[in-house]
């Protein structure tokens, strides 16, 4: 079963329990030990669903919705989806599990029904609606909604948007959103998160970060700062997920390779990252799916 903190827990409030004892320990840690503070003052107990997760970000103007490119993130800290959950150790776009045939189904059965129900309740929702989905043998299941962009999915999705996103965001406000305002580049994108030593557990702050200029020289790559600060003119670590390195490529293999090439240029004490970003997509190709 799955035990979730009901509040915001920086993406770490989900525990997959294999036994009743593990479930009881997870509930105790949230309700008694308050490991997530007020975020864990109430818990959700859910059925474990098998399949692949996917993230869908949609722009909404209160009535219409435009789906942005699909993505898949990597929540576990270690390769092979091992270890505790994190806020996200990387992402890639597009996610092959979200087929072209599935996109209109997601729009019509997930995104738009939420927008209409909110309107029925007197809420004209405008902005970004993020749906976390599980796609598996039992079809399409919704895991969560967020009223924001996802991290690190956004770092993989937005670089695939051609041109300026501002007109589409303004159309969300004005109620004039159309799909023509969002043009998607054909390239794939991959994002590698560089985390501080010890993350998602206790970690040190203040480690000097070097190699940013060298990483910026890798073609079609970009570095997004997260857990960083500036101290006496030097970039230092200040959080668990320190940097997100994104690269575009003609295909997913090229994007992943370029992202790791750029990430390898960056150095700070204790830095670690997953080495298997997009492994599910590559596994699908080997299996012919």
C-alpha positions as CSV (number, residue, x, y, z in Angstrom):
1,X,0.0,0.0,0.0
2,X,1.0,3.7,-0.3
3,X,1.2,6.0,2.7
4,X,1.1,9.8,1.8
5,X,1.4,12.9,3.9
6,X,-1.7,14.9,3.1
7,X,0.2,18.2,3.0
8,X,3.1,19.6,1.0
9,X,6.3,17.7,1.9
10,X,8.7,18.8,-0.9
11,X,8.0,15.7,-2.9
12,X,9.2,13.3,-0.2
13,X,5.9,12.6,1.6
14,X,5.1,9.3,-0.1
15,X,6.2,5.9,1.3
16,X,5.5,2.6,-0.5
17,X,5.0,0.0,2.2
18,X,5.6,-3.6,1.3
19,X,4.1,-5.0,4.6
20,X,1.6,-3.9,7.2
21,X,4.6,-3.4,9.6
22,X,6.2,-0.9,7.1
23,X,2.9,0.8,6.7
24,X,2.4,1.2,10.5
25,X,6.0,2.5,10.8
26,X,5.3,5.1,8.1
27,X,2.1,6.3,9.7
28,X,3.8,6.5,13.1
29,X,6.6,8.6,11.6
30,X,4.1,11.1,10.2
31,X,1.5,11.2,13.0
32,X,3.6,10.6,16.1
33,X,7.2,11.6,15.1
34,X,6.0,14.5,12.9
35,X,8.8,13.9,10.4
36,X,7.0,16.2,7.9
37,X,5.6,18.6,10.5
38,X,2.1,19.8,9.8
39,X,2.2,18.4,6.3
40,X,2.0,14.9,7.9
41,X,-0.6,15.7,10.5
42,X,-3.1,13.8,8.3
43,X,-2.2,10.9,6.1
44,X,-3.7,9.2,3.1
45,X,-3.7,5.4,2.7
46,X,-4.0,4.3,-0.9
47,X,-3.9,1.2,-3.0
48,X,-0.6,0.5,-4.8
49,X,-1.0,0.8,-8.5
50,X,1.3,-0.9,-11.0
51,X,2.5,0.8,-14.2
52,X,4.4,3.8,-15.4
53,X,4.0,7.3,-14.0
54,X,3.7,10.3,-16.3
55,X,3.4,14.0,-15.7
56,X,1.0,16.1,-17.7
57,X,1.2,19.9,-17.5
58,X,-1.8,21.8,-19.0
59,X,-2.4,25.5,-19.5
60,X,-6.0,26.4,-18.6
61,X,-8.0,29.6,-19.2
62,X,-11.0,28.7,-17.1
63,X,-12.7,26.8,-19.9
64,X,-10.2,25.6,-22.5
65,X,-7.0,23.5,-21.9
66,X,-3.8,23.1,-23.9
67,X,-1.6,20.1,-23.0
68,X,2.1,20.7,-22.9
69,X,4.6,17.9,-23.9
70,X,4.4,14.8,-21.8
71,X,7.2,14.0,-19.4
72,X,8.3,11.4,-16.8
73,X,10.3,12.2,-13.7
74,X,12.5,10.0,-11.5
75,X,11.4,10.1,-7.8
76,X,13.7,7.6,-6.2
77,X,17.2,8.7,-5.3
78,X,19.2,5.8,-6.7
79,X,19.5,4.1,-10.1
80,X,16.9,1.4,-10.8
81,X,14.3,3.3,-8.9
82,X,15.8,2.3,-5.6
83,X,16.0,4.2,-2.3
84,X,13.8,6.8,-0.7
85,X,11.6,9.2,-2.6
86,X,12.9,12.7,-3.5
87,X,11.6,15.8,-5.0
88,X,12.8,14.4,-8.3
89,X,16.2,13.3,-9.6
90,X,15.6,14.0,-13.2
91,X,13.1,13.9,-16.0
92,X,12.7,13.6,-19.8
93,X,10.3,14.6,-22.5
94,X,8.4,13.2,-24.3
95,X,7.4,10.1,-22.3
96,X,6.7,7.2,-24.7
97,X,4.1,5.8,-22.2
98,X,1.9,8.7,-23.1
99,X,1.0,7.8,-26.7
100,X,-0.5,10.2,-29.2
101,X,-3.8,8.3,-28.9
102,X,-3.8,8.8,-25.1
103,X,-3.4,12.6,-25.2
104,X,-7.0,13.4,-26.2
105,X,-8.2,10.9,-23.6
106,X,-6.3,12.7,-20.9
107,X,-7.6,16.0,-22.0
108,X,-11.2,14.8,-22.1
109,X,-11.4,12.6,-19.1
110,X,-8.8,14.1,-16.7
111,X,-8.0,17.8,-17.4
112,X,-11.3,19.3,-18.7
113,X,-13.6,17.5,-16.1
114,X,-11.6,19.1,-13.3
115,X,-11.8,22.6,-15.0
116,X,-15.6,22.2,-15.4
117,X,-16.1,21.0,-11.8
118,X,-14.1,23.9,-10.4
119,X,-16.2,26.3,-12.5
120,X,-19.4,24.6,-11.2
121,X,-18.1,25.3,-7.7
122,X,-17.6,29.0,-8.6
123,X,-13.8,28.8,-9.3
124,X,-12.7,29.9,-12.7
125,X,-9.3,28.2,-12.7
126,X,-6.6,29.8,-14.8
127,X,-3.0,28.9,-15.0
128,X,-1.2,25.5,-14.9
129,X,-2.9,22.3,-13.9
130,X,-0.5,19.4,-13.3
131,X,-1.8,15.9,-13.4
132,X,0.3,13.0,-12.0
133,X,-0.8,9.8,-13.8
134,X,-0.3,6.1,-13.5
135,X,-0.6,4.3,-16.8
136,X,-0.7,0.5,-16.5
137,X,-2.6,-2.7,-17.0
138,X,-5.7,-1.2,-15.4
139,X,-5.6,1.8,-17.7
140,X,-5.3,5.4,-16.7
141,X,-5.3,6.4,-13.1
142,X,-4.9,9.9,-11.5
143,X,-2.4,10.0,-8.6
144,X,-2.5,13.7,-7.9
145,X,-3.2,17.2,-9.1
146,X,-1.0,20.2,-8.5
147,X,-1.9,23.9,-9.2
148,X,1.7,24.6,-10.4
149,X,4.4,23.5,-12.8
150,X,6.3,20.3,-11.8
151,X,9.9,20.2,-10.8
152,X,12.0,18.7,-12.4
153,X,9.5,18.1,-15.2
154,X,9.3,21.7,-16.2
155,X,13.0,21.9,-16.8
156,X,12.5,19.2,-19.5
157,X,9.2,20.4,-20.9
158,X,9.6,24.2,-21.3
159,X,12.8,24.0,-23.4
160,X,10.7,22.0,-26.0
161,X,8.3,24.9,-26.4
162,X,9.2,27.0,-29.5
163,X,9.2,30.7,-29.1
164,X,7.8,32.8,-26.3
165,X,5.3,31.2,-23.8
166,X,4.1,34.6,-22.6
167,X,1.3,35.0,-25.2
168,X,-0.1,31.6,-24.1
169,X,0.1,32.6,-20.4
170,X,-1.6,35.9,-21.2
171,X,-4.3,34.0,-23.0
172,X,-4.9,32.0,-19.9
173,X,-5.7,35.2,-18.1
174,X,-7.8,36.6,-20.9
175,X,-9.8,33.4,-21.6
176,X,-8.6,33.2,-25.2
177,X,-6.3,30.1,-25.0
178,X,-5.9,28.1,-28.2
179,X,-3.5,25.3,-29.2
180,X,-2.0,27.6,-31.8
181,X,-0.3,29.6,-29.1
182,X,1.9,26.6,-28.1
183,X,4.3,25.2,-30.7
184,X,6.4,22.2,-29.7
185,X,9.9,21.6,-30.9
186,X,10.6,18.1,-32.4
187,X,13.7,17.6,-30.2
188,X,13.7,15.5,-27.1
189,X,14.9,16.8,-23.7
190,X,16.5,15.3,-20.7
191,X,17.2,16.7,-17.2
192,X,19.7,15.5,-14.7
193,X,19.5,16.7,-11.1
194,X,22.7,17.2,-9.2
195,X,22.0,16.7,-5.5
196,X,24.0,17.4,-2.3
197,X,25.6,14.5,-0.5
198,X,23.2,12.8,1.9
199,X,20.0,14.1,0.1
200,X,17.2,13.3,0.6
201,X,18.4,12.9,4.2
202,X,20.5,15.5,6.1
203,X,23.0,17.3,3.9
204,X,25.6,20.0,4.2
205,X,25.3,23.4,2.8
206,X,27.9,25.9,1.6
207,X,30.0,23.8,-0.7
208,X,31.6,25.8,-3.6
209,X,30.2,25.0,-7.0
210,X,32.6,25.0,-10.0
211,X,32.3,24.1,-13.7
212,X,29.2,26.1,-14.5
213,X,30.8,28.0,-17.3
214,X,32.2,24.8,-18.8
215,X,28.7,23.2,-18.7
216,X,27.2,26.1,-20.5
217,X,29.6,25.5,-23.4
218,X,27.9,22.2,-24.2
219,X,25.6,22.8,-27.2
220,X,21.8,22.9,-26.5
221,X,22.3,22.5,-22.8
222,X,21.2,24.8,-19.9
223,X,21.7,24.8,-16.1
224,X,18.8,25.6,-13.8
225,X,19.7,26.7,-10.3
226,X,17.7,25.3,-7.3
227,X,19.6,24.8,-4.1
228,X,22.3,27.4,-4.7
229,X,23.3,30.7,-3.1
230,X,25.9,33.4,-3.8
231,X,28.5,33.9,-1.1
232,X,31.3,36.4,-1.7
233,X,30.8,36.1,-5.4
234,X,31.0,32.3,-5.3
235,X,28.1,30.0,-6.1
236,X,27.6,27.6,-3.2
237,X,25.2,24.8,-2.3
238,X,22.2,25.8,-0.2
239,X,19.7,22.9,-0.7
240,X,19.3,19.2,-1.4
241,X,18.6,19.4,-5.1
242,X,21.3,21.8,-6.1
243,X,21.2,22.1,-9.9
244,X,19.2,20.7,-12.8
245,X,21.1,20.2,-16.1
246,X,18.9,20.0,-19.2
247,X,19.9,19.3,-22.8
248,X,18.0,18.9,-26.1
249,X,18.8,16.3,-28.7
250,X,17.5,15.0,-32.0
251,X,16.3,12.0,-30.1
252,X,16.2,10.9,-26.5
253,X,19.5,9.2,-26.6
254,X,21.2,12.3,-27.8
255,X,19.5,14.5,-25.2
256,X,20.4,12.2,-22.3
257,X,24.0,11.9,-23.5
258,X,24.4,15.7,-23.8
259,X,22.8,16.3,-20.4
260,X,25.3,13.9,-18.7
261,X,28.1,15.5,-20.7
262,X,27.2,18.9,-19.3
263,X,26.5,17.6,-15.8
264,X,30.0,16.0,-15.7
265,X,31.5,19.5,-16.0
266,X,30.0,20.6,-12.7
267,X,31.7,19.9,-9.4
268,X,30.9,20.3,-5.7
269,X,31.7,18.3,-2.6
270,X,29.3,15.3,-2.2
271,X,27.6,15.8,-5.6
272,X,25.6,12.8,-6.8
273,X,23.1,12.1,-9.5
274,X,21.2,9.2,-11.1
275,X,22.9,7.6,-14.0
276,X,19.8,6.1,-15.6
277,X,17.6,9.0,-16.6
278,X,15.0,7.8,-19.2
279,X,15.7,4.1,-18.5
280,X,12.0,3.2,-18.8
281,X,11.9,4.8,-22.3
282,X,15.0,2.9,-23.4
283,X,13.6,-0.3,-21.9
284,X,10.5,0.1,-23.9
285,X,12.5,0.4,-27.1
286,X,14.4,-2.7,-26.4
287,X,11.1,-4.5,-25.8
288,X,9.6,-3.1,-29.0
289,X,6.9,-1.1,-27.3
